């Protein structure tokens, strides 16, 4: 029987690696952010406490500055950032009841005019864009480590390689 990871990703075309600590997670986020462009969608999934917001925070700071305040959008659902290199929308969809609620956030604008980071992307169901990079985080072998699996779809299929990953 396939495990949960195998149902989310085609293992033959994924990049999977262990991140030793939060600094390694921040470095990976910065690498991916370095090749981000308008219209990119990054679907960040994993259980509670897996490091989704930490990854998003590092990604946003890599495009802005280390001083950039990056609160979790858990209660606001969306935070937007007008950074020197791009506008970034950071969404946390955990509290959505149905996929259609995502349209109330104005997300179609983000998909065209910004870089979009989506925590809990599975809440979008079939509305999740086909062109995206899936970032799956899970606990590692130590309390500080994480496993990350990257899977590009459509025009973002080569994004990890473009960022020098895998």
KADALIN-V792386 format. One record per residue. N is the residue number from 1. RES is the residue in one letter. OMEGA is omega as a letter, one per 30 degrees, with the letter a starting at -180 (* if undefined). NEAR is the number of other ideal C-beta (glycine too) atoms within 12 Angstrom. Layout:
BEGIN
((N;RES;OMEGA;NEAR) (N;RES;OMEGA;NEAR))
END
This chain:
BEGIN
((1;X;a;5) (2;X;l;10) (3;X;a;11) (4;X;l;15) (5;X;a;22) (6;X;l;16) (7;X;l;12) (8;X;a;26) (9;X;l;28) (10;X;a;18) (11;X;a;17) (12;X;a;9) (13;X;a;18) (14;X;l;26) (15;X;a;32) (16;X;l;28) (17;X;l;25) (18;X;l;21) (19;X;a;35) (20;X;a;20) (21;X;a;19) (22;X;l;23) (23;X;l;16) (24;X;l;26) (25;X;l;36) (26;X;l;27) (27;X;l;25) (28;X;l;39) (29;X;l;40) (30;X;l;26) (31;X;a;31) (32;X;l;40) (33;X;a;37) (34;X;l;24) (35;X;a;27) (36;X;l;31) (37;X;a;27) (38;X;a;20) (39;X;l;24) (40;X;l;40) (41;X;l;39) (42;X;a;50) (43;X;a;39) (44;X;a;46) (45;X;a;38) (46;X;a;34) (47;X;l;20) (48;X;l;16) (49;X;a;13) (50;X;l;27) (51;X;a;36) (52;X;a;39) (53;X;l;32) (54;X;l;32) (55;X;a;42) (56;X;l;46) (57;X;l;34) (58;X;l;36) (59;X;a;45) (60;X;l;43) (61;X;l;26) (62;X;l;34) (63;X;a;35) (64;X;l;25) (65;X;l;14) (66;X;a;14) (67;X;a;8) (68;X;l;24) (69;X;a;14) (70;X;l;30) (71;X;l;18) (72;X;l;25) (73;X;a;32) (74;X;a;21) (75;X;l;11) (76;X;a;17) (77;X;l;26) (78;X;l;32) (79;X;l;30) (80;X;a;27) (81;X;l;32) (82;X;a;17) (83;X;a;24) (84;X;a;12) (85;X;a;24) (86;X;l;28) (87;X;a;28) (88;X;l;38) (89;X;l;40) (90;X;a;44) (91;X;l;42) (92;X;a;32) (93;X;a;38) (94;X;a;27) (95;X;l;20) (96;X;l;28) (97;X;a;12) (98;X;l;15) (99;X;a;20) (100;X;l;16) (101;X;a;21) (102;X;a;33) (103;X;l;17) (104;X;a;16) (105;X;a;30) (106;X;a;19) (107;X;a;33) (108;X;l;18) (109;X;a;17) (110;X;a;31) (111;X;a;29) (112;X;a;19) (113;X;a;20) (114;X;l;34) (115;X;a;40) (116;X;l;47) (117;X;a;48) (118;X;l;44) (119;X;a;41) (120;X;a;33) (121;X;l;37) (122;X;l;26) (123;X;l;27) (124;X;a;30) (125;X;a;17) (126;X;l;13) (127;X;l;25) (128;X;a;30) (129;X;l;28) (130;X;l;18) (131;X;a;23) (132;X;l;31) (133;X;l;50) (134;X;l;38) (135;X;a;51) (136;X;a;36) (137;X;l;41) (138;X;a;29) (139;X;l;20) (140;X;a;23) (141;X;l;13) (142;X;a;14) (143;X;a;12) (144;X;a;17) (145;X;l;22) (146;X;l;36) (147;X;l;29) (148;X;l;41) (149;X;a;36) (150;X;l;40) (151;X;l;33) (152;X;l;33) (153;X;l;28) (154;X;a;18) (155;X;l;17) (156;X;a;31) (157;X;a;22) (158;X;a;21) (159;X;l;33) (160;X;l;30) (161;X;l;18) (162;X;a;23) (163;X;l;29) (164;X;a;16) (165;X;l;29) (166;X;*;23))
END
